[in-house]
Amino acid sequence: MKHFSTQDFAMLDKQYRAKLINSLSGFKSANLVGTQDALGNTNLSMVSSVFHIGADPALVGMIMRPDSVPRDTLTNIKHHGFYTINHVCRDIFQQAHQASARYGAQESEFEKVGLTPEYLDGVLAPFVAESRLKFAVKMREIMPLSINNTILVIGEICHLYCVSDAIKADGYIDIESLETVAVTGLDCYHITHRLSRLSYAKPNKPLQCLNLDGEDSAALIRSKNDPHQHS
């Protein structure tokens, strides 16, 4: 195996190091963050750092790059207090990637990359109409991280929109059926292949494979094959 030390990282070409280190966290979610400025100009940015914080209240976080230069997304979030997070699906991954280009503040990434802004339930930020799973977020906390000057944005989910069939009986969302894509590194996109849902892990209890509704697949098969279960 090839070995890199801290000293090796310091000697690497900047672009090589960025691609190398960005690959280490594995598959990441691909999301488009929609915002609007004080003049009504729409903004769309590609973000692969969205992560779950809690379910009650429903909180998500994301890491933004340092604001040493203008960051329209962060500025708009601070101004309105609302933003949208839109899953990138297979049909739009190229447009989503293009949205990471550095367009001017008065230029709408929606228009430039060919995606459609959509306003729902009075939210002061545009959704991506083409996204099959999207949610509106109210900004709750912004925390600068002194270690590298990046910024942690924490928000509370206040509206959720999802293709109905993807939401299963136990609340699980089958994002694979939505063709939500994952991203690795800075520029590689993937369609996922599910291995299995697994039962809640407990000590000394064997794991069970579950179906998409969260039920024990083996038990369901036994039930269907046992005539006494239907008498």
N, C-alpha and C positions, 0 to 999 in steps of 0.2 A: 504494500500500500504506500502511496505517496504521502509524505509527512510535511506539514507546514507548521512552523513555530511562530510565535509573536514577532520575532525578528524577521522571519520570512515575509509575513504579511506587510511589514513596513517597507520591504524592498520591492514589492510587486508593483506593476503598472496599475495606475488608479482604476482604469476600466476593468482590467482583469480581476483586481481585488473585489470590486463592487459586484461583479457577476459571480465570483466564487463564493463570497460571504452570503450574498442574497440567496444562493441555492441551498444553504445549510439548513434552513428552517423547513425544507420540504414543500409539500403541496400547501398553497395558501389560497384563500378565497379571493376571487376576482370581483370587485365591486365598482360601480360608478356612483360617485357622490355628487348629488345635484344641489346647487345653491342658486341664490339670486341676490344681486347687489341692491343698493339703495335706489338706483335708477331703474330697476326692473330688468337689468341685463342678466341673462342666464349663464350659468357656469357649470361645467361638468368635468370631473377629474377622476382618473383611474387610481384606485387605492387597493392595495393588497394586504393591508395591515389591520383590517377590521377583526375584532375578537369579542367573544361573549364575556360579560362581567357578572351578570346575575339575572335571575328570572323574576324576582319579586322584590323591588320593581324591576322591570325589563330594561336592563342596561347593556349597552355595547360601548366598546372603546375603539379608538383607532389612533395610530401614530402619524403625525404630520411632520414633514421636514422642517428644518429651522426656518424661522420667519425673518432671517437676515436680509432676504430679498422679498419683494411682494409675493404673497401667497393669496390668490383671490378666494380660494375655497375657505381658508381660515378667516379671512377678513369678512366674508359674507356670513359665515356662521356666527361670528362675534356680533355682527350688526343685527341680524334677524333672529338669531337664537334657534333657527330650525334648519334642518338639512334632510336630504333623503339618501338612502342607501339602496342601490338597485343591483341585484345579482346579474352578472354577465352570463348570458346563455350562448349556446353554440352559434346561433344565427347572427350575433352581433359582436363576436370577440374581436374582429379586426377593427371595427369602428371604435370599440372600447379602448383598444390599444392606441389608436390614433389620437384619442382624447388626451393622452399623456403628453402630447406635443405642447410646446410653450406658445400658446396663442395669447394675443393681447387681451387686456382686461375688458375691452369693448367688443371683443369677438366671442360669439357664442360657440362653444364646442359642439353643442347640439346641431347647429347649422353646419358647422365645418365638417363634421364626421357623418352627418346624415341620420341622426337620431331625433326622436320626437319628444319635446317637453310636454308633460301632462300635469295638470293641477287637480288635486283631489281633496275634498273635504276641507277646503279653506287653508290648507298648509301653504305657508309662504316660502315654498321651495319647490322646484319642478321635479317630478318623477320622470323616469325613462319609460315611455309608453310601451316600448318593445320588451321590457324586462318582465319575466314571469313571476318573480318574487321580489317584492320591494317593500320598504317601510319608511315611515317618516320618523324623524328623531328630533327631540327637543334637547338642546344643549344644556347640560347640567354642570359641568366642570371642565376647566381647561388648565392643564398642569404642565408648565415647562419642565423638562428634564435636564438638569444641570450637567449630567454626564456627557451629553453630546449635543445639547441645545435643540433636540427634537421636542415635539409637543404632543402630550397625551390629551385627546379630546374624549370626554365621556358624555354620553347622551342617553336619554330615556326614550324607548320606542313608544310612540303614541298612536300610530296607525300602521296596520299590516295588511298587505294585499298579496294574495297568492292564488294561483290556479287551484280551484276547489279540489279536484281529484288528487292533487299531490299531498293533501293533508289527511293523514290516516286517523283511524279511530282513537288511538291513544295520544294524538297530538304530534306524532312524528311527521316531519315533512320530507317527502321523498324527493330531494333535490336532484337526484339522478334522472328522474322522469321529466324534470323541467329542463334537462340538458344544461344545467349550471356547470360552468367550466372552472377549473382550478388553474393556478399559475405557479410556475417554479422559476426561480431566478428572477430576471427582469423582463423576459420576453418569450417564455415558452408556455403554451396553453394546452390543457389536457381535458379530455372527457373521461369521467370516472367509470369504474366498473365495480359494482358492489360485491363484496364477498359474503357478508351475512350480517343480520342484526343478532345480537347476543343478549341473553338474559342478564339481569342485575348480578354482578359478581359478589358472592358471599364466601367466607371461609368454609372449606370442606363441603362445598356443594357444587356438583358438576355444572358447567355452563350448558345452556340449551340454545339451540338455534331458533330464532323467532321469525315469523313472517312479517310482512311490512306493517301489519296492524298491531305488532307487538305480542302476538300469541305464539305459544310453543308449537312449532311446526310439526314435530314428531307426535305430540299429543293430538293434534288435529287429525293427522293421518290415522292414528290408532282409533280415534272416535268414529271416523268415517267408515273404517273397516270392521268395526265391532257392531253387529246387529242389535245387541242388547242396549247400546247407547240410544237407539232410535225406537225402542219398543214402548 
